Amino acid sequence: MAILVDVDLPRFECADVVVAAPARGPENWSGAPSAVYLDGSFWLAYRIRRPLDAGRGVSVVVARSDDGVRFEAVSEVQRETFGAASFERAAIMTTSDGADRRWRLYLSCASPRSKHWWVEALEASRPDALAGGIRRMVLPGSPSVAVKDPVLLRTGDHWHMWACRHPLSETGEEDRMVTAYLTSDDGWSWRDHGVVLRGTPGRWDARGARMTTVLSLDPLVVLYDGRASADANWFETTGLARDEGGGLLGLDRPVAASPEGTGALRYASAVTLPDGRTRFYFEAARADGSHDLMTSITP
């Protein structure tokens, strides 16, 4: 497994704050980013979250940048539009590489008074029009499974998705998480290929494993969020896994964490730059319990 560490990784040290937490203190978080680089611009979707008694995930913001650090918001989606109790990680995508491309924003929506989550999407001709885009259900979940935090990748006309699943069969155990792999021809209708990443009992990721970004498709190498216990829910650290045939196998330790607060460093999103370097966006804990959206770039 030594080959797994020979890749670019997100780094808290020397990282820049892209979007500061909405306030100081626990459960005030800016993060859960999804990023793409297109035609010289960085496009970023991120979630604004407040404490449980102040709204949870209140909105998803779409923003643009020339340098990858200083962003200007161009659109914002409110949870009330979807009748959701909260938003979690979104995914921003384009539908093609040509002039006819459209933009999509896949949203993780929490059902009110429930542990259930579903994924719904908005589509528009421009990123700044996404808040008023066409809506479509993508992954409804079920009474027994919540689905959220999609990671999407398109290779030509072939679409890939890795989605986080939370089994709802046992009351009080709904925080458990695994990652499933799905494929599609259009990004709307998906073929489910089953679970490809799960935690390992007795390890740092025993309670769950949520894939967050693709570093390589061949071989498949990914970053993922993991945690050892239910108490660490919301405070995941970042791990590294590779497809060893029959599923993704992770290292026996995290590869990235915050040196502050709870140590959380999660939801990493990788963007490959024209010069071959990788810029990462991630959500990281600060000493006061808040989370900032940060970015680091490989030397």
N, C-alpha and C positions, 0 to 999 in steps of 0.2 A: 504493500500500500504506500510505499515511500513516494511513488510518482505523484500521488495526489497533492503533495505540498509544493510541487514545482509549478505553481500557477500564481497569477496575480490575486491578491486578496485585499479586502477593505481594511483600512487602518484608521483607528481613532486618532492616533498621534499625528499631528500636522494636518488634520482634516479641517475643512472650512465649514462653518455653519451656513446652511442655505436658507432654512426657515427656522427661526427660534420657536420654542414652545409658546403657546398662546398666553401662558401665565406661568409663574413659578409654582413649584410644589407638585406632589404626586398626582398622576393621572392627567396632567396637562401635557399633551404630546402633539408634536408636529412630526409626521413621518409616514410610514407605510408607503414608500415611494415606488413609482414605476416610471422608467425613463427610456426615451429613444433619442437617437441622434439622426437628423435628416436634413440634407441640403444646407449644412453649416450651422444648424440650430439645434439646441437641446430642448426637448419637450419633456415636461415632468408632470405627473399626476401624484398628488399627495393628500393624505387625510389629516384633518384638524380634529383633535379629540380633547374633550374636557372631562372632568370627573363624573362619576356615575350620576350624582345628583344635579349635574349641570348640563346634561345632554349627551354624554358619551361622544361618539363620532358624529359631529354635527354637519360636516361638509367635506367634499372632495374638490380640490383646486387643481386646475390645469394652468401651467405656467410655461413661459418661454425664456431662453437665455442664449446669448451669443458666446459666452465664455464658460458656461457650465456651472458657474458659482452664483452670479447675480441674476435672479429670475424676476420676471414681471408676470403677475397673474393675468390671464386672458379670459378665464371662464371659471365659474364656481357652481357646483351642484349641491343643493340642500337635501338633507335626508327626508324632509317632509314631502318632497316631490314624489318619492317612492313609497311613502307610508312606512318608512323604516324606523326602527327604534335607534339604529346606529349604522354608521358606515365603517368598514374596515378597509383593507387594501384594495385599490382599484388597479386596472391594467389599461394603459393607453397603447393603441395600435393603429397602423394604417392597413387598408384592405388590399393595396397593390403597390408596386414600385413605379407605376406609370403616372401620366398626367391625370388619369381618371380616378386616382386613389381617393378614398374617403377615410375619415377618422372614426375610430370607435373608442369608447370608454366603458370598460367592463367594471361594474360596481358590485361590491360585496355588501349585501343588505341584511340587517337583522330583523327578524319578525318580532313585533311587539309582544311583550309578556310571554316570551318563548326563548328556548335555546337554539331555535332553528335559524339558519341563514340560507339565502339564495343569491344567485348571480344574475344580474340583469344588465343590459348594455344600452348605450346611447350611440347613435351614428349621425354624423354630420359631414358636410363638405369641407369644413375648416375646424381647427381646434377651438377657435374662439366662439364657435356656434354649438359646441357640444352640450351645453346646459339645456338648450332647447331642441336637441336632436331627436331623431326617431327612436322610440323605445322598443326593446324586444327582450322577452325572457330568454335566457340562455341555459342556466342550470337551476331548476326549481328546487332541488333537494327533495326530501321526502320526510314523512313523520319519523323515520328511523335514522336519517343522516342529514346533517347540516353541511353545506358546501360554501366555500368562501376563498378569498385570497388567491385568485387565479394568476398564473404566470403563463404568458402567451408568447409564441414564437412562430413566425411565418417564413417558410422557405418556398419561394415561388407561390404556387397555388395550394401548397400543403400547409395546414395549420396544426400546431401542437399546443396542447394545454396541459399544465400540471396544476391540479386543484387540491386544496386542503379540505379534508373531510373530518367531521367530528361525529362519532357515533352517539346517538341519543337514546340508546336502549337502556342505559342505567342512570337513574336519577342521581345527580351529584357528581357524575363522572364525565360530563359532557365536554370537559376541556381536553380530553384525549384527542390526538390528531395524527392523521396519516396523510400521505400524498398519493393521489391517483393520476394516471396518465390518460389523456384523451386526444383524439385526432378528428380533423374536420376538413371538408372541402371548401367551406365558405365562412367559417368562424361562427356560424349560428347553430347548426345541428352537429352534435358531437357523438363520436363512437368511443365508448368507455373500454379501456384496456386493463382496468383494475389497478390495485394498489402497487406502487413501485418503490415506495420509500416509507419505512416505519422505524420507530426507535428500537433500541436493543435493551432488553431488561438488564438492570444493574449498571447501565452506563449513564453518561451525562444527558442522553437524549431519550431516556426510558419512557417518559410520559408522552412524548410525541415528536414528530419530525415533519416540518412544513417546508417544502422546497420554495426557494425565493428567486433564484436566477440561474441561467445557463451560462457556464463558462466555455463549454465546448460541446458540440453535438456528436463528433466522431473522434474519440470516444465521448460518450455523454459524461460530462463532469459538471457538477452543480454545487451551489451553496444552499444551505437549508437552515432553518431555525429549529433549535431543539431545547428541551428542558427535562430535568430529572423528576420533577414533582408537580403536583397541582398547585402548590404554593408559589411556584415560579411562573405561573401563567401571567402573561404580559411582559415577562422579563427574560425572554429567550436570548441565547447567544448563538453565534453563527458557526455552523459546521460545514464540512466539505465531504462530498460523496462522489463516487464513480460507478458507472454501470459495469458490473462484473459478470453480466450474463444472468438473467433471471431477476434482476432488480438492482437498485442502487445500494451500494455499501458504503457507509460512512466511516470516517476516522473515529478513533476512540476518545477524542478530545475536541473541544471547540477550537476554531482557528482565529476567531475574532470576538472580542468583548470590550465593553467600556471599562476603563479604570475607575470610573466614578459611580456613585449611587449603587443601584442594584446590579450593575454590570451588564445590563441589557444592551445588545447590539444586534438588531434584527432587521428583517425585510430588506436585505441587500439587493440592489438592482445594478447590473453591470452594463456599461455602454462601451463598445469598442470604438476607438477614435481612428481617424484616417492614418495617423502615424504609428498605429499598432498598439498604443498604450490603452489601458482600461481606466475609465472613470467610474467609481462606485458611488451610489447614493444609498444611505442607510439611516435608520432611526437609532439613536444612542442615548443612554441614560446620562443625566447630569446628577451632581451631588445632592441637589434638593429634591430629587424624585421626578423632575420633569424630563421630557425627551425632546431633543432637537433633531431636525432633519439635517444631516451632514453629508459632505462629499469628500472623497480622497481620490488621488490619481497616482498611478504607478510611476515610479521615477523614470 
